[in-house]
């Protein structure tokens, strides 16, 4: 299936959007709830694919499970990388657990060696069920000893968060040394912040890059999940692109807060350079956007800590005619797709020649170079939710004010109501038969 997205001449005013709950907070809260000895009450849990597979993993109704021929429970997390990593550590640390962790075809291509080896050093019983280094995994849970451990922090913060969340349950706790250039630090800080909210103390010696968590007991909490700052990024993009007409517009986004554990709250700062001002109110933010002049000098950003914002920012800058040079994008190669290659290929269809280069990290650049766009471009999404959501707003600056998105259902991974919210803003969404 494909959608043809037709942009309105101007956004409906006043425009208020109820964002989805943060899946990053939701998935961490579900793991912490599972590690509590007493009942927790979580509210406003994300209603998206990634969180649904987490909820299914914690379902106590055995009649709903699938099993291998040998009778081992199968936990299929689909394309949810966060769930694969968090649940691998969770089940490895749960005495009596016996599961096979599997996922989509793409998930079986995403390496997990670093996490498996780290858990094995802590005493875990994990085997590769197919190809060495990749899911599916056969996990037999046991009480883990813990102690000192070193892990490369440059690959994925999710490995680190997975280990930190089980750390209080380890006999000797965890003294985790992070080597290399640590990526996505705000997500590690999010995990530590949530651990504190659930009664778990930790220390982080930033000079030595060592995080210590002693053996402790999780404290049950009533926990409300904040709205998703990552999802807000598409509305920042929409506000900025809609302002090109010269008509200032406002967008209200509910459930966001300035003192957030989410690193992607940095989107508010990044879009200031693109004409969008953020005003905080009691329970959300109000975006005020005005058109900006074309920039001669490139926008320079290091996205090491916020790689999930790259697609939105890159698409927005191209559409706004703002040259850029973004660094810290090495993790984009191993996401739902190779996001670097996907961005370059799909933007070329629209006439933007974006390039990348490998230094100590991965950089993506655009100096304003254009090429002949496709006559009727169809944006491939590569089973990647962020490709669909970052490219749809570009319809606001297309000559005919429309864009075609292939496989639009991918947004259910994190923002199931995205297309409905676009309609609310005045966009027209027309369903096309799959070609």
C-alpha positions in Angstrom: 0.0 0.0 0.0 1.0 3.6 -0.6 -0.2 6.9 0.6 -0.2 10.1 -1.4 0.2 12.9 1.1 -1.2 16.2 0.0 -0.2 19.2 2.1 -2.6 22.0 3.1 -2.0 25.6 1.9 -1.6 26.4 5.6 -1.9 24.5 8.9 -5.2 24.5 10.6 -5.2 27.0 13.5 -5.3 26.5 16.4 -3.6 23.1 16.1 -3.2 20.9 19.1 -1.6 17.4 18.8 -1.7 14.7 21.5 1.6 12.9 21.0 2.2 9.2 21.7 3.8 8.2 24.9 7.6 7.7 24.9 8.4 4.2 23.9 11.9 4.6 25.3 10.4 5.4 28.8 7.7 2.8 28.4 10.1 -0.1 27.5 12.4 0.7 30.4 9.4 1.0 32.8 8.2 -2.4 31.7 11.6 -4.0 32.4 11.8 -2.3 35.8 8.2 -3.4 36.6 9.2 -6.9 35.7 12.1 -6.7 38.1 10.0 -5.4 41.0 9.0 -7.9 43.7 5.8 -5.9 44.3 3.1 -4.7 41.8 3.7 -1.5 39.9 1.1 0.6 38.2 2.3 2.2 34.9 0.1 4.7 33.2 0.1 6.2 29.7 2.2 3.3 28.3 3.1 3.7 24.6 0.6 2.1 22.2 3.1 1.1 19.5 4.6 -2.0 18.0 7.8 -1.9 20.0 5.9 -1.7 23.3 3.3 -4.2 22.3 6.0 -6.9 21.9 7.3 -6.0 25.3 3.9 -6.4 26.8 3.4 -9.8 25.0 6.8 -10.9 26.4 5.5 -10.3 30.0 2.1 -11.9 29.3 1.5 -14.6 31.9 -1.1 -16.5 29.8 0.9 -19.4 28.5 -1.8 -20.3 26.0 -0.9 -17.2 23.9 2.8 -18.3 23.5 4.4 -20.0 20.5 6.8 -22.9 21.1 9.7 -24.6 19.4 9.4 -28.3 18.5 11.3 -29.0 21.8 8.7 -27.0 23.8 10.7 -23.9 24.4 8.8 -20.6 24.5 9.4 -18.3 21.5 9.5 -14.6 22.1 9.2 -12.9 18.7 10.0 -9.1 19.0 9.6 -8.4 15.3 11.7 -5.3 14.3 12.0 -3.9 17.8 15.7 -3.6 18.5 15.3 -2.0 22.0 13.1 -4.9 23.0 15.6 -7.5 21.7 18.4 -6.0 23.8 16.4 -5.3 26.9 14.6 -8.7 27.0 17.8 -10.6 26.3 19.3 -9.2 29.5 16.1 -9.6 31.4 15.5 -13.2 30.6 19.1 -14.1 31.1 18.9 -12.8 34.6 15.6 -14.5 35.5 16.0 -17.9 37.2 14.0 -20.6 35.4 13.4 -18.6 32.2 13.8 -20.7 29.1 13.1 -18.8 25.8 14.2 -18.4 22.2 14.4 -14.7 21.4 13.8 -14.1 17.7 12.6 -11.3 15.4 12.2 -10.1 11.8 14.5 -10.9 8.9 16.2 -7.5 9.5 16.5 -8.2 13.2 18.4 -11.5 12.4 20.9 -9.3 10.5 21.6 -6.9 13.5 24.6 -8.0 15.5 24.2 -8.7 19.2 27.6 -10.2 20.0 28.7 -7.4 22.4 25.6 -7.9 24.7 25.7 -11.7 24.6 29.4 -11.8 25.5 28.9 -9.2 28.3 26.1 -11.3 29.7 28.1 -14.5 29.4 30.9 -12.9 31.4 28.3 -12.2 34.1 27.4 -15.9 34.1 24.5 -16.0 31.5 23.6 -19.2 29.6 22.9 -17.9 26.0 23.4 -19.8 22.7 23.1 -18.6 19.2 20.2 -20.6 17.7 21.3 -20.0 14.1 24.1 -17.7 12.9 26.9 -16.9 15.4 26.6 -13.3 16.6 23.0 -12.7 15.6 19.5 -13.5 16.8 17.7 -15.8 17.3 19.1 -16.6 20.8 18.4 -19.6 23.2 18.4 -18.2 26.7 18.2 -20.2 29.9 17.8 -17.8 32.8 19.8 -18.1 36.0 20.9 -16.0 38.9 23.9 -13.9 37.7 26.9 -13.1 39.8 27.8 -9.7 38.3 31.0 -7.8 39.3 33.4 -5.8 37.1 32.7 -5.7 33.3 34.0 -3.7 30.4 31.9 -3.0 27.2 32.5 -0.9 24.1 30.3 2.2 24.6 30.5 3.3 20.9 28.2 0.7 19.4 24.8 1.0 21.2 23.6 2.6 24.4 20.9 0.0 24.5 23.4 -2.7 25.4 24.5 -0.5 28.3 21.0 0.2 29.5 20.1 -3.5 29.3 22.9 -4.3 31.6 22.2 -1.4 34.0 18.6 -2.4 34.5 19.5 -5.9 35.6 22.5 -4.7 37.7 20.6 -4.4 41.0 19.5 -8.1 40.8 23.1 -9.3 40.4 24.7 -11.0 43.4 27.7 -8.6 43.3 26.0 -5.7 41.5 27.8 -4.3 38.5 30.9 -2.1 38.0 30.5 -1.3 34.3 33.4 0.4 32.5 32.6 2.0 29.2 35.4 2.0 26.6 35.6 4.0 23.4 33.5 7.1 22.5 30.3 6.5 24.3 27.2 7.0 22.0 23.7 8.2 22.9 24.7 9.3 26.4 21.3 10.8 27.1 19.7 7.3 26.8 22.1 6.0 29.5 21.3 9.0 31.6 17.6 8.3 31.1 18.1 4.7 32.3 20.0 5.9 35.4 17.3 8.6 36.1 14.5 6.0 35.9 16.5 3.6 38.1 16.6 6.4 40.7 12.9 6.9 40.4 12.4 3.1 41.1 14.6 3.3 44.2 18.0 2.2 42.7 21.1 4.2 43.6 24.0 4.5 41.1 27.3 6.4 40.6 28.9 7.4 37.3 32.6 8.3 37.4 32.7 10.3 34.2 36.5 10.7 34.3 37.0 6.9 34.4 33.8 6.2 32.6 32.7 3.6 35.2 29.1 3.2 36.3 28.5 1.3 39.6 25.3 -0.2 40.9 25.2 -2.3 44.0 22.8 -5.2 44.8 19.5 -3.5 45.6 15.7 -4.1 45.6 13.5 -2.3 43.1 10.8 -0.3 44.7 7.3 -0.5 43.2 6.0 2.8 41.9 3.0 4.4 40.2 4.7 5.7 37.1 3.3 8.0 34.4 5.0 7.9 31.0 5.8 11.3 29.4 4.9 12.0 25.8 7.6 11.2 23.1 10.0 14.0 22.3 11.2 11.9 19.3 7.7 12.1 17.9 7.6 15.8 18.4 10.4 16.3 15.9 8.1 15.7 12.9 5.9 18.6 14.2 8.9 20.8 14.5 9.7 19.9 10.9 6.1 20.5 9.8 6.0 23.9 11.6 9.2 25.0 10.0 8.2 23.9 6.4 4.7 25.4 6.7 6.3 28.8 7.6 8.0 29.0 4.2 4.8 30.6 2.9 5.6 33.5 5.1 2.6 33.0 7.3 3.6 32.4 11.0 1.9 29.3 12.5 1.6 27.7 15.9 1.5 24.0 16.9 0.6 22.9 20.5 2.1 19.5 21.5 0.7 17.9 24.6 2.5 16.1 27.4 6.1 17.4 26.9 8.2 18.9 29.7 11.4 21.0 29.8 12.9 18.8 32.6 12.7 15.6 30.6 14.8 12.4 30.9 14.5 12.1 27.1 17.7 13.2 25.2 15.6 14.0 22.1 14.2 17.0 23.9 17.3 18.7 22.3 15.1 19.0 19.1 13.8 22.2 20.6 17.3 23.7 20.6 18.2 22.4 17.2 15.1 23.8 15.4 15.7 27.3 16.8 18.2 27.7 13.9 15.4 26.6 11.5 12.9 29.3 12.7 10.9 27.4 15.3 10.7 28.8 18.9 9.5 26.6 21.8 7.4 27.9 24.6 6.7 25.7 27.5 3.2 25.7 29.2 1.6 23.6 32.0 1.4 20.3 30.1 3.2 20.7 26.8 4.8 23.1 24.4 3.7 25.6 21.9 5.8 25.9 18.7 5.9 29.3 16.9 7.4 29.1 13.5 8.4 31.8 11.0 10.1 31.5 7.7 13.9 31.8 7.7 16.2 33.1 5.0 18.4 30.7 3.1 21.7 30.1 4.9 25.1 30.3 3.2 27.0 28.6 6.0 26.1 25.0 6.9 24.3 24.1 10.1 26.8 22.1 12.1 25.5 19.6 14.7 27.0 16.6 16.5 24.2 14.1 16.8 26.1 11.4 18.7 23.6 11.8 21.6 20.5 12.1 19.4 20.9 9.9 16.4 17.1 9.3 16.1 16.7 13.0 15.2 19.0 12.7 12.1 16.3 11.8 9.5 14.0 14.7 10.6 16.8 17.3 10.7 18.3 16.2 7.3 14.9 16.1 5.6 14.0 19.5 7.0 17.3 21.2 6.1 17.1 20.0 2.5 13.5 21.2 2.2 14.4 24.6 3.8 17.5 25.0 1.6 19.8 25.0 4.6 23.2 23.4 4.0 24.4 21.1 6.8 27.2 19.0 8.2 26.0 16.5 10.8 28.5 14.2 12.7 28.1 11.4 15.2 25.9 9.2 12.9 27.8 5.9 13.1 24.9 4.1 14.7 22.6 4.9 11.8 24.2 2.1 9.8 22.7 -0.6 12.1 19.2 0.7 12.8 16.0 -0.6 11.2 17.8 -0.1 7.9 21.1 1.6 6.9 19.6 5.0 7.4 22.6 6.8 5.9 22.2 5.0 2.5 18.4 5.2 2.7 18.4 9.0 3.3 20.8 9.6 0.4 18.9 7.4 -2.0 15.4 8.9 -1.2 16.5 12.5 -1.1 18.1 12.1 -4.5 14.7 11.2 -5.8 13.6 14.7 -4.7 16.6 16.4 -6.2 18.9 16.8 -3.1 22.4 15.4 -3.4 23.4 14.5 0.2 26.7 12.7 0.8 28.4 10.9 3.7 32.0 10.2 4.7 33.6 8.0 7.3 36.0 9.7 9.7 36.3 8.7 13.3 32.5 8.5 13.0 30.0 8.9 10.2 29.2 12.4 8.8 26.4 13.5 6.4 26.6 16.7 4.5 24.7 18.8 2.0 26.2 21.9 0.3 23.1 22.8 -1.6 23.9 20.6 -4.6 20.8 19.6 -6.6 20.1 17.0 -9.2 17.1 16.4 -11.5 14.3 15.0 -9.3 12.3 11.9 -10.3 9.1 12.9 -12.2 6.9 11.0 -9.8 9.0 10.0 -6.8 7.9 7.3 -4.5 9.6 7.4 -1.1 10.7 3.9 0.0 10.6 3.5 3.8 12.7 0.3 4.2 10.5 -0.9 7.0 11.7 2.1 9.0 9.1 4.3 10.7 11.3 7.3 10.8 11.7 7.4 7.0 8.0 7.7 6.5 7.5 10.3 9.2 10.5 12.5 8.2 9.7 12.5 4.5 5.9 13.1 4.6 6.2 16.8 5.7 8.3 17.6 2.6 5.0 17.6 0.8 4.7 21.2 2.1 7.4 22.4 -0.3 6.7 20.2 -3.3 5.6 21.9 -6.5 2.3 20.1 -6.4 2.2 20.0 -2.6 2.2 16.2 -2.5 4.5 13.2 -1.9 4.0 9.5 -2.2 5.0 7.2 0.8 5.5 3.5 0.2 4.4 1.1 3.1 3.0 3.9 5.3 2.0 1.4 8.0 5.6 1.3 9.3 4.7 4.3 11.5 3.0 1.8 13.9 6.4 1.0 15.3 6.4 4.2 17.3 3.6 6.6 16.3 0.4 4.7 15.2 -1.7 7.8 14.9 0.7 9.8 12.8 -1.4 9.8 9.6 -4.5 10.7 11.6 -2.7 13.6 13.2 -1.6 14.8 9.8 -5.2 14.8 8.7 -6.0 16.8 11.8 -3.5 19.4 10.7 -5.1 19.7 7.3 -3.1 17.2 5.2 -5.0 14.9 2.8 -4.0 11.3 2.9 -5.1 9.3 -0.1 -4.7 5.5 -0.3 -3.1 4.1 -3.4 -3.0 0.4 -4.4 0.4 -1.1 -4.1 2.2 -1.2 -7.5 
